[in-house]
Amino acid sequence: MQEWRCDTKFLSNIDEIALHPAYQRIIGMGPVVIPFILEKLITSPSYWFWALKAITGEDPVPAVDRGDMVSMTQHWLQWGRENGYGAD
């Protein structure tokens, strides 16, 4: 994750951020990383939504909240609670 953060900290294009090889490796780890990602959303919100959607096949964020990192984070944390990931 450190590699990804370092390499993408000055990027604004979400496609470039999410297609970074380190980010893709995180996605490749599958559901085992969901609790870790949800915890990261709590402690240091970042562009984890793409990974969560790719891993879970779900997207709990309504269209009206897309682009609002605070709202998107809250929707994913609620999803985590509802699906047994204990995201608080």
C-alpha positions as CSV (number, residue, x, y, z in Angstrom):
1,M,0.0,0.0,0.0
2,Q,2.9,2.4,0.7
3,E,4.1,2.0,-2.9
4,W,0.6,2.8,-4.2
5,R,0.3,5.9,-2.0
6,C,3.7,7.2,-2.9
7,D,3.3,6.6,-6.6
8,T,-0.2,8.2,-6.9
9,K,-0.2,11.0,-4.3
10,F,0.0,13.7,-7.0
11,L,-2.5,12.0,-9.4
12,S,-6.0,13.3,-9.8
13,N,-7.2,10.8,-12.4
14,I,-9.0,8.0,-10.6
15,D,-8.4,5.6,-13.5
16,E,-4.7,6.1,-13.2
17,I,-4.9,5.7,-9.4
18,A,-7.0,2.6,-9.5
19,L,-5.1,0.9,-12.3
20,H,-1.7,1.3,-10.5
21,P,-0.2,-2.2,-10.2
22,A,0.0,-2.1,-6.4
23,Y,-3.7,-1.1,-6.1
24,Q,-4.5,-4.0,-8.5
25,R,-2.6,-6.4,-6.3
26,I,-4.7,-5.3,-3.3
27,I,-7.8,-6.0,-5.3
28,G,-6.4,-9.4,-6.3
29,M,-6.2,-10.3,-2.6
30,G,-10.0,-10.6,-2.6
31,P,-12.4,-10.4,0.3
32,V,-9.8,-11.0,2.9
33,V,-8.7,-7.3,2.5
34,I,-12.2,-5.8,3.0
35,P,-11.9,-5.2,6.7
36,F,-8.5,-3.6,6.2
37,I,-9.9,-1.3,3.5
38,L,-12.9,-0.3,5.6
39,E,-10.5,0.5,8.5
40,K,-8.5,2.6,6.1
41,L,-11.6,4.5,5.1
42,I,-12.2,5.3,8.8
43,T,-8.6,6.4,9.6
44,S,-7.5,8.0,6.3
45,P,-10.2,8.2,3.6
46,S,-8.9,7.7,0.1
47,Y,-9.8,6.2,-3.2
48,W,-10.8,2.7,-1.9
49,F,-14.3,2.7,-3.4
50,W,-13.1,1.2,-6.8
51,A,-11.4,-1.6,-4.9
52,L,-14.4,-2.3,-2.7
53,K,-16.7,-2.4,-5.7
54,A,-14.3,-4.7,-7.6
55,I,-13.9,-7.1,-4.7
56,T,-17.5,-7.2,-3.6
57,G,-19.4,-6.8,-6.9
58,E,-21.6,-4.3,-5.0
59,D,-21.9,-0.5,-4.9
60,P,-24.0,0.8,-2.0
61,V,-23.4,4.5,-3.0
62,P,-26.4,6.1,-4.6
63,A,-25.8,8.2,-7.7
64,V,-26.6,11.4,-5.8
65,D,-23.6,10.8,-3.5
66,R,-21.0,9.9,-6.1
67,G,-18.0,12.2,-5.8
68,D,-18.7,13.1,-2.2
69,M,-16.0,11.2,-0.3
70,V,-17.6,11.7,3.1
71,S,-20.9,10.3,1.9
72,M,-19.3,7.5,-0.1
73,T,-17.3,6.5,3.0
74,Q,-20.4,6.4,5.1
75,H,-22.3,4.3,2.6
76,W,-19.4,1.8,2.5
77,L,-19.0,1.7,6.2
78,Q,-22.7,1.0,6.6
79,W,-22.4,-1.7,4.0
80,G,-19.6,-3.2,6.0
81,R,-21.7,-3.3,9.2
82,E,-24.6,-4.8,7.3
83,N,-22.4,-7.5,5.8
84,G,-20.6,-8.6,9.0
85,Y,-17.3,-6.6,8.5
86,G,-17.9,-4.6,11.7
87,A,-16.9,-1.3,10.2
88,D,-17.5,1.4,12.8
